[in-house]
Amino acid sequence: MYREVYMLSLFKPTWMVNNIYQISPEKLKSYGISAILTDLDNTLIPWNNPEGTVQLHEWLERIRDYGIRVIVVSNNNRERIEKALNSLQLPFVARALKPLTFGILRALKTYHLKRSQVVMVGDQILTDIWAANNTRIRSILVKPLVTSDAWNTRINRFFEAFVYTKLMRKYDDLKWKDDID
């Protein structure tokens, strides 16, 4: 029983927010967060729309006004990320190998960040949230921006549905919210 509870806790996000654009810089600052590590596809931008939305640009401006850095940590290759971030001018770590810790640790080292001052935001429990928990940093699970996924993500979503159901049964405090609490 203990082993099952421990294993399940590896996938538990710190917070669950409807989408990344609802995460307020005021709340982040109140938790001492000065940097957001974020997944790219279906978290920051729809996987099939690399231009981003007006809402994204406005959110990034608000975040930057508070002195919070946004760094993309993605399993995608460098070319894909550069193309997607062309108009956003965000730093990134490519081929992060999430759920392994390599990409997050590389971001922490490269950008001189402490674990206590960062949060990982992502739309997948089995990659983004698990990687954050493996690295011992806080995490925010967001709903995917679009309901369709690239073929390789669809496989993850299948297994993720089982983990999500178990998390919801085990942890009463896991609820979708409009911001971190």
Salt bridges, closest charged atoms under 4 A:
GLU4 OE2 - LYS166 NZ 3.99
GLU26 OE1 - ARG62 NH2 3.15
ASP39 OD1 - LYS98 NZ 2.97
ASP41 OD1 - ARG80 NH2 2.35
GLU82 OE2 - ARG78 NH1 3.47
ASP123 OD2 - ARG157 NH2 2.34
ASP128 OD1 - LYS98 NZ 2.67
ASP149 OD2 - ARG157 NE 2.85
GLU160 OE1 - ARG157 NH1 3.19
ASP173 OD2 - LYS12 NZ 3.22
ASP181 OD2 - LYS177 NZ 2.60
